[in-house]
């Protein structure tokens, strides 16, 4: 290959590299060049959910507090949850006012109680979570962080032919729909 052919080839390759670098997304170099960055996945997620308190649903505070949602920080660093919300499909909403340490969880109980590092209480006198529902966690700006649904698939069918805590073939709750007036 002649010297001039090598120069032309080198110039074309260098130009191609420069064009490729310029075409990279804005996040590749950590700066925002007027482009929108993709949403970062939160380290805070919904964990286990006990939507059907064990035993008879009699509306007692003990029964209400046996209904809960776990919120887990999977990251190493603490996250300030002040202003974050947890809500159901009926928009019953609990607003957080706590700092969740890294690699830890907090249970959000429905009833009345004294908040601790591991358990917080919505201070409600009625059940929140239905046998078919969705829990939605939002940050302090109202952005959806995570959600979990149970009791049906998108097509409206039952996920597993029943509900946690027993066989509810009538589609209601364990006590014949006693929880329907929430």
Secondary structure, DSSP 8 states (H G I E B T S, - for coil): --HHHHHHHHHHHHHHHHHHHHHS-GGGGT--SS--------SEEEEEEE-S-SS-----HHHHHT-EEEEEE-SSS-EE-TT-EEE-TT--EEE---EE-TTEEEEEESS-----SSEEE---SS----SSEEEEEE-TTS-EEEEEEES--TTS--SSSSBTTB--TTSS-TTTSGGG--
